[in-house]
Amino acid sequence: MRTYLAFLFANRRWLIGGFALFLFSSFGQTFFVSLFSADLRGEFELSHGQFGALFTAATLAAALVMTQVGRAVDLYGAHRVVPALMLMLALGAALMAVTFHVWVLFLALFILRLFGQGMMSHTSFTLTGRWFVRERGRATSVAALGLNTGEALLPLAVVAVLALAGWREA
């Protein structure tokens, strides 16, 4: 246990970075988007099937684009890639808040899926693997706890905010 705590303390900067990337990936994950699905379906008069098809199309499009965008982590340093990902994720969230048409909703979902669920997770795995050689598995398992933390805390936070404000404000 002592060596594990020493590992955490000695590598806290890199572990917090990987953890944060996984945590921020939550904003594009299915569990998070689903918290808004009832409001989105109501706003755009979509059936469950129509919203599911839209979400699936956005996810598949993001997956296809990710095969090309994902290599940015190899080509550019973390100091360039991570701020760009955060900016794009914020753009996707802002676009979701102001969406006025189903095609804008599709674009917002695409951006959230590509830069949240896809690139944030991919970047965390890639950078954690690059930063750690000897204890790569241990470091990756600690970083991946960021997603578990997001799954545990964000739904509670969203439900609380939704009780006080509308889905756009949340």
N, C-alpha and C positions, 0 to 999 in steps of 0.2 A: 504494500500500500504506500509505503514511504517513497519508493522509486516512482510510482505512478504520480503522486502529488508533486514530486520533484520534476517529473516530465512536464506536467501541466504548468507549473510555475515557470520553468526554464523556457518553455515554448509558447507562453501565453499570447504573445503578439500574433503569431501565425495561426494558432488555434482559434483565437477570437475572430480573426479574418475569415477563416473557413466556416466557422460557426455562423457568422453574420451573413455570409453569402447564402448559405443554406436557409437561414431564417428568412431572408428577403425573397428567396425563391417561392415562399409561401403565397405571395401575392399573385402568382400565376398558376398555382396548383389547383387542381379540381376541387379539393375540399374548401378552398377559400372562395373561388368563383361561385360555387354552389350556394353559398350563403346569400347571394344576391339573385339567384335564379328566379325565385317567385316574383320579386319586384320587376326584374327584367322582362319576364314573360308577360306580366300584367301591363307594363309600360308599352310594349311593342305588340301586344295581343298575339303572342306566340303560344302555340300548344307545347306540351312537354316534348313531343317529338320534333317539332320545328326548332325549338331551342337546342335540343340535343343534336340535331343535324348541323345547326349553325356552329355549336361548340366543337363538334367533331371536325367539321371542315376547317375551322380556325386552327385546331390542334394539328391536323394533318399538314396543313400549309406551313405552319410553324416548324414542324418536324422536317419537312423537305428543305426549307430555307436554312435550318440549323446545320444541315450537312455542309453548307458552305460557310456560314457565319461562325460556326464552332471553331474553325481553325484560327480565328483571330487571337485566341488565347495562346496559340503557339507562335504566332507572328509578332505580336506586340506584348509588351510587358504588362504586368498586373496594374501598374500605375496609370496605364492608358485604358485598359479593357474595363476594369471595375467601375471607374466613374462613368464611362459610356453606357455600361449596362444599367447603372443606377438611374441615369438620365432617361434612358429609353423606358425603363420600368415606370418611372414617374410620369412620363408622357402617356403610357398606356393607361395608368390609373386616372390621370386627368381626363383623357379622352373618354374613358368609361363614365366619368362623372357628368360630362356634358353631352354625351351621345344623344342624338335627336332622330336618327334613322337606323334601320336595321343593318345597313351596310357599314355605318360608322361603328355600330356595336361589334360587327364582325372584325373590323380593323382593330378595335380596342382589345378584343379577345385574342386576336392574332399576336398583337404586341405583348400582351401579358403572358401568353403561353410561350412565345419565343424567348423573351428576355427574362421572364420570371422563372417559370417552371423549367424551361430548357437551358438557357445560357447561365443562369445563376448556379444551378446545380452542377452543370458541366464545368464551369469555371472553378467552383469550389473543389470538385474532385481533381481537376487538372493541376491547380495551383498547390493544393495540399500534397498531391503526389510529387510535385516538383520541389516543394520546400522540405519535404522529409524523405530521407533515403532509408535509414536504418529502421525507423519505427513508423513507416508509412501507414500500415494497417491501423495502428493505435491512433495516429493522428486523424485519419479519415473517419474513424468511428466517433471520435470526439467532435469533429467538425459536423458530421451528419446529425448530431444531436440538435443542431439548429433547426432542422426541419421538424423534428419531433417537438421541439419547443413551440414552433409556430403552430403545429397541429393542435397542441394542447391549449395555448393561450389566445391565439387570434380569434377563433370562433366565439369565445367568451367576450372578448373585446368588441367584436363586430355586433353581436347580439345586444350588448349594452348600448353601443352607439346607435344602433337601429331603433332602440326603444326611445331614444332622445331626439333623434334626427332622422331624416329620410335616407334612402339608399344612396342618393347622389352625394349627400354630405358625408356619408360614411366612407 
